[in-house]
């Protein structure tokens, strides 16, 4: 029954910008299948109520459908596509942004033995599982609050904590637990990911990134690939190209300038790598940027 009500609530309250009256809650409604498109995942719990989606992270591919959830524990460049969506039966989904501070607070309040131990090494930044009934029930109760504004301020924070707890104690709890631990491998890799995102147009040395993470070079490289399924240089390139695509939406006639802005000294290399990433050279891709389709990861 929870999945049916979840579909109804998502269909009723989805907006074009995905936002909802509840902080950190997103609702998605997509009425047609979409081609693969690059995006940043965000750190999020995403539950599919109807339809299905495929996500690629490096060479890993994840597919999840109705009654399943995806955990993205770090904001990473991914490629996603909706597989089953139509005007008569749109893809519907719920998203809850994951805040490290909220996870850390729950971890501090958990009693000894309440949570399984965190395995060594950094987990993959993405994971998919079937959603247990308790998780779906909590998501439904949270979305019901959209229709009862009087209760929202008091009850929404409590139910969001319950949802986090269900995830922390579930199959994919390890990456979410690491999100709330300041000294975890995932948090150390995330520190580097944030640095690359903020300095994507600058060169770097892997040795300096390893030092930022507080790891040896070999341990950093292993853990970075474990989380992102790619190398630091490849990760930076994906960030550069996604940023270039955003800039081209407002500067369609300045391909060379955009390439230089995001860190490419060679216009031909920029065009070649852009084509490889997006399926068309920058000048031909501009027209596709006019009508972007927002979607949950």
Backbone torsions as a table, in degrees:
resi	resn	phi	psi	omega
1	UNK	NA	-34.9	-177.5
2	UNK	-60.4	-41.2	-177.7
3	UNK	-66.7	-36.3	177.9
4	UNK	-65.5	-44.1	178.8
5	UNK	-68.5	-34.5	177.0
6	UNK	-61.6	-42.8	176.2
7	UNK	-58.7	-46.6	-178.0
8	UNK	-62.8	-43.6	-178.9
9	UNK	-66.7	-42.0	178.8
10	UNK	-63.9	-44.4	-179.8
11	UNK	-63.0	-35.7	-175.5
12	UNK	-76.0	-33.4	-169.6
13	UNK	-113.8	1.7	178.8
14	UNK	-67.2	139.5	177.3
15	UNK	-124.4	159.4	-178.1
16	UNK	-55.9	-33.2	-179.3
17	UNK	-89.8	4.1	178.5
18	UNK	71.4	-8.3	-175.2
19	UNK	-72.8	160.6	177.2
20	UNK	-137.9	169.0	178.3
21	UNK	-70.8	-6.9	-178.8
22	UNK	-100.8	125.4	-178.3
23	UNK	-54.5	135.4	174.9
24	UNK	71.1	7.9	178.7
25	UNK	-106.3	128.7	177.7
26	UNK	-117.1	148.1	176.6
27	UNK	-132.3	128.3	-174.9
28	UNK	-116.1	139.0	174.7
29	UNK	-139.9	113.1	-177.8
30	UNK	-119.8	123.3	-171.7
31	UNK	-103.6	16.2	173.6
32	UNK	-155.9	150.6	176.0
33	UNK	-62.9	144.7	-176.4
34	UNK	-117.9	146.4	174.0
35	UNK	-72.0	161.8	177.7
36	UNK	-55.8	131.5	-178.0
37	UNK	-139.2	137.6	179.0
38	UNK	-76.1	149.3	178.5
39	UNK	-162.6	169.0	170.1
40	UNK	-94.4	134.8	-173.8
41	UNK	-70.9	-35.3	-167.3
42	UNK	71.8	163.8	172.8
43	UNK	-92.0	110.3	-166.2
44	UNK	-154.3	151.1	164.0
45	UNK	-101.2	122.4	-179.7
46	UNK	-122.0	125.6	-179.6
47	UNK	-115.1	128.4	177.0
48	UNK	-90.0	125.2	176.7
49	UNK	-94.9	-29.1	-179.8
50	UNK	-158.8	143.6	-178.3
51	UNK	90.5	-163.4	-179.6
52	UNK	-155.1	156.7	178.3
53	UNK	-140.9	147.8	175.9
54	UNK	-118.0	132.0	-178.9
55	UNK	-122.9	133.0	174.8
56	UNK	-112.8	129.1	174.8
57	UNK	-124.4	106.2	-173.9
58	UNK	59.3	-126.3	179.3
59	UNK	-95.7	9.1	177.6
60	UNK	-98.6	138.8	-180.0
61	UNK	-123.4	131.1	-179.5
62	UNK	-121.8	132.9	175.8
63	UNK	-126.1	132.5	179.0
64	UNK	-142.7	148.3	-174.9
65	UNK	-133.4	-161.4	-173.9
66	UNK	-57.2	132.1	-179.8
67	UNK	83.7	6.5	177.4
68	UNK	-118.8	160.6	178.9
69	UNK	-132.5	154.9	176.9
70	UNK	-119.2	138.1	173.0
71	UNK	-109.9	122.7	169.0
72	UNK	-111.9	107.8	-172.4
73	UNK	-89.6	-10.3	179.1
74	UNK	-140.4	147.8	177.8
75	UNK	-76.2	110.8	-173.0
76	UNK	-134.5	154.2	174.8
77	UNK	-74.2	122.1	-179.7
78	UNK	-130.0	167.5	172.2
79	UNK	-119.9	126.5	-175.8
80	UNK	-129.9	153.3	175.7
81	UNK	-149.7	139.3	172.3
82	UNK	-83.9	131.9	-173.4
83	UNK	-97.2	-36.1	-177.0
84	UNK	-130.9	102.8	179.2
85	UNK	-158.8	136.7	179.1
86	UNK	-151.9	163.5	178.1
87	UNK	-58.0	-34.6	179.6
88	UNK	-77.2	-27.5	-178.6
89	UNK	-142.0	76.8	-176.4
90	UNK	-69.2	157.0	170.9
91	UNK	-74.7	132.5	-176.2
92	UNK	-127.7	138.3	-178.4
93	UNK	-153.0	158.0	177.6
94	UNK	-117.8	140.3	176.4
95	UNK	-132.9	140.3	174.1
96	UNK	-126.1	117.4	178.1
97	UNK	-65.1	137.4	-177.8
98	UNK	-96.3	120.4	-179.2
99	UNK	-106.2	121.4	-179.8
100	UNK	-54.0	-37.3	-178.9
101	UNK	-64.0	-38.5	179.2
102	UNK	-68.1	-38.7	177.6
103	UNK	-65.7	-44.9	-178.9
104	UNK	-60.7	-39.3	179.9
105	UNK	-62.6	-41.8	177.8
106	UNK	-65.7	-40.6	179.8
107	UNK	-61.6	-37.8	179.8
108	UNK	-68.1	-30.7	-177.3
109	UNK	-87.6	-15.1	-179.4
110	UNK	-67.5	140.8	178.5
111	UNK	-78.9	163.4	177.6
112	UNK	-57.6	128.9	178.9
113	UNK	84.4	-3.2	179.6
114	UNK	-71.2	-26.8	-177.4
115	UNK	-121.3	139.9	175.3
116	UNK	-66.2	155.1	-178.6
117	UNK	-64.9	149.4	177.4
118	UNK	-78.4	125.0	179.9
119	UNK	-66.5	158.4	179.7
120	UNK	-71.0	156.9	179.9
121	UNK	80.8	165.5	-179.5
122	UNK	-87.0	129.4	177.8
123	UNK	-75.5	166.0	174.9
124	UNK	-59.3	145.0	179.5
125	UNK	-69.8	-15.6	177.3
126	UNK	-125.2	146.7	176.2
127	UNK	-155.1	148.0	-178.5
128	UNK	-128.5	140.4	176.6
129	UNK	-149.3	163.5	168.9
130	UNK	-70.2	139.1	-179.7
131	UNK	-83.5	122.2	177.5
132	UNK	-68.9	160.1	-176.6
133	UNK	-57.9	-37.2	-177.9
134	UNK	-64.8	-36.1	178.6
135	UNK	-69.8	-46.5	178.9
136	UNK	-60.6	-39.8	180.0
137	UNK	-62.4	-43.2	179.9
138	UNK	-65.9	-39.9	178.2
139	UNK	-62.2	-43.0	178.9
140	UNK	-61.9	-45.1	-179.6
141	UNK	-63.8	-34.3	177.4
142	UNK	-66.0	-45.1	-178.7
143	UNK	-69.3	-28.2	175.5
144	UNK	-59.1	-29.2	-177.6
145	UNK	-65.5	-18.4	175.0
146	UNK	-58.6	-31.3	-176.8
147	UNK	-93.1	-1.6	178.3
148	UNK	-131.1	74.8	-175.5
149	UNK	-54.8	-31.1	-178.5
150	UNK	-61.5	-34.9	-176.1
151	UNK	-87.8	-14.4	-166.0
152	UNK	-62.7	-47.9	-173.9
153	UNK	-61.8	-34.6	-177.4
154	UNK	-85.7	-45.0	-170.5
155	UNK	-87.3	-31.2	-176.5
156	UNK	-58.2	-46.4	178.9
157	UNK	-61.1	-35.0	179.8
158	UNK	-67.4	-43.3	-178.0
159	UNK	-71.6	-35.1	175.7
160	UNK	-62.7	-38.6	175.4
161	UNK	-63.9	-39.0	177.7
162	UNK	-63.1	-43.1	178.5
163	UNK	-60.3	-46.3	177.9
164	UNK	-59.1	-41.4	-179.8
165	UNK	-63.9	-42.0	177.7
166	UNK	-60.1	-38.9	178.7
167	UNK	-71.3	-44.2	-179.2
168	UNK	-59.5	-34.7	-177.5
169	UNK	-95.6	3.9	-177.9
170	UNK	-97.3	-168.5	-175.4
171	UNK	-59.1	-36.1	-176.6
172	UNK	-105.6	30.5	-178.6
173	UNK	-70.4	-27.4	-173.8
174	UNK	-58.4	-51.7	-179.4
175	UNK	-65.4	-32.0	179.0
176	UNK	-71.7	-39.0	176.1
177	UNK	-61.3	-42.7	179.5
178	UNK	-63.6	-29.3	177.4
179	UNK	-60.0	-30.6	-177.7
180	UNK	-95.5	1.8	-179.0
181	UNK	-105.9	120.3	-174.6
182	UNK	-63.0	-27.5	-175.7
183	UNK	-107.8	15.1	-179.0
184	UNK	-76.3	160.0	178.0
185	UNK	-61.7	-39.0	179.5
186	UNK	-63.3	-43.8	179.8
187	UNK	-64.6	-37.9	178.4
188	UNK	-66.0	-41.0	176.8
189	UNK	-68.5	-39.6	179.0
190	UNK	-60.0	-34.9	178.1
191	UNK	-59.9	-41.6	179.0
192	UNK	-70.8	-40.2	178.4
193	UNK	-58.6	-44.1	178.7
194	UNK	-63.3	-38.5	178.7
195	UNK	-64.4	-44.3	179.5
196	UNK	-62.6	-40.8	179.2
197	UNK	-62.9	-38.5	-178.5
198	UNK	-78.8	-20.1	-176.7
199	UNK	-128.3	38.3	-171.9
200	UNK	-62.8	-23.9	-177.7
201	UNK	-93.9	10.1	-179.3
202	UNK	-109.8	145.3	173.4
203	UNK	-71.1	158.2	176.5
204	UNK	-147.9	164.6	172.5
205	UNK	-109.9	137.4	-179.9
206	UNK	-59.3	-33.4	179.0
207	UNK	-60.5	-37.9	179.4
208	UNK	-70.7	-37.2	177.1
209	UNK	-65.5	-40.3	177.8
210	UNK	-61.5	-40.5	177.9
211	UNK	-64.1	-40.4	177.4
212	UNK	-61.3	-37.4	179.6
213	UNK	-78.0	-14.7	-177.1
214	UNK	75.0	33.6	-177.3
215	UNK	-130.2	162.6	168.1
216	UNK	-69.0	162.5	-178.6
217	UNK	-60.7	-44.2	-178.3
218	UNK	-66.6	-41.5	179.4
219	UNK	-67.2	-39.8	179.0
220	UNK	-62.8	-47.7	-177.7
221	UNK	-61.0	-42.5	179.9
222	UNK	-64.0	-45.7	-178.2
223	UNK	-71.0	-36.5	178.4
224	UNK	-63.0	-44.8	178.0
225	UNK	-66.9	-32.8	177.7
226	UNK	-63.1	-38.3	-179.4
227	UNK	-79.4	-46.5	-168.5
228	UNK	-103.0	-10.1	-177.3
229	UNK	61.0	25.4	178.5
230	UNK	-155.0	172.7	178.1
231	UNK	-87.5	162.8	177.0
232	UNK	-57.6	-40.7	-179.7
233	UNK	-66.2	-41.6	178.4
234	UNK	-66.2	-38.7	177.6
235	UNK	-60.8	-46.5	178.7
236	UNK	-60.2	-40.4	-179.1
237	UNK	-62.8	-40.9	178.3
238	UNK	-64.0	-39.6	177.4
239	UNK	-64.0	-44.4	179.4
240	UNK	-58.7	-45.6	-176.0
241	UNK	-69.9	-37.0	176.8
242	UNK	-66.4	-40.0	177.8
243	UNK	-65.8	-38.2	177.5
244	UNK	-61.0	-40.3	-179.9
245	UNK	-63.7	-40.0	176.7
246	UNK	-63.8	-43.1	-179.5
247	UNK	-65.8	-35.9	-179.7
248	UNK	-65.8	-23.7	177.7
249	UNK	-64.0	-28.8	-180.0
250	UNK	-107.5	-13.9	179.3
251	UNK	-130.7	59.8	-172.8
252	UNK	-63.9	-21.7	-177.7
253	UNK	-96.5	7.7	-174.3
254	UNK	-123.3	57.0	-176.7
255	UNK	-60.9	-45.5	-178.8
256	UNK	-63.9	-43.7	179.5
257	UNK	-63.5	-40.2	178.2
258	UNK	-64.5	-43.6	178.4
259	UNK	-58.7	-42.5	179.4
260	UNK	-67.1	-38.1	-179.1
261	UNK	-61.1	-38.4	-176.5
262	UNK	-89.5	2.0	171.4
263	UNK	115.2	6.3	180.0
264	UNK	-96.5	122.2	174.8
265	UNK	-81.6	-26.7	-176.4
266	UNK	-104.5	115.1	177.6
267	UNK	-59.3	-36.7	-178.5
268	UNK	-68.5	-39.1	177.3
269	UNK	-65.3	-41.4	177.9
270	UNK	-59.7	-47.9	-179.1
271	UNK	-63.7	-41.2	-179.2
272	UNK	-63.8	-46.7	-178.2
273	UNK	-72.6	-32.9	175.8
274	UNK	-63.3	-45.4	179.3
275	UNK	-60.3	-43.2	-180.0
276	UNK	-63.1	-36.8	-177.2
277	UNK	-77.9	-41.8	-170.4
278	UNK	-112.3	-1.9	174.7
279	UNK	85.9	3.2	178.6
280	UNK	-160.1	151.0	176.3
281	UNK	-66.6	161.1	-174.7
282	UNK	-52.8	-43.5	-175.8
283	UNK	-64.0	-32.5	179.9
284	UNK	-85.2	-21.8	-175.7
285	UNK	-82.0	-17.4	-173.6
286	UNK	-56.5	-39.9	-177.1
287	UNK	-63.1	-27.0	179.8
288	UNK	-73.9	-13.6	-175.9
289	UNK	-85.6	-3.9	-174.0
290	UNK	-72.9	-25.9	-174.3
291	UNK	-135.3	69.0	-178.9
292	UNK	-65.9	147.7	-179.2
293	UNK	-108.9	107.7	178.6
294	UNK	-69.1	147.2	180.0
295	UNK	-160.6	144.5	173.3
296	UNK	-65.5	152.1	174.7
297	UNK	-67.9	NA	NA
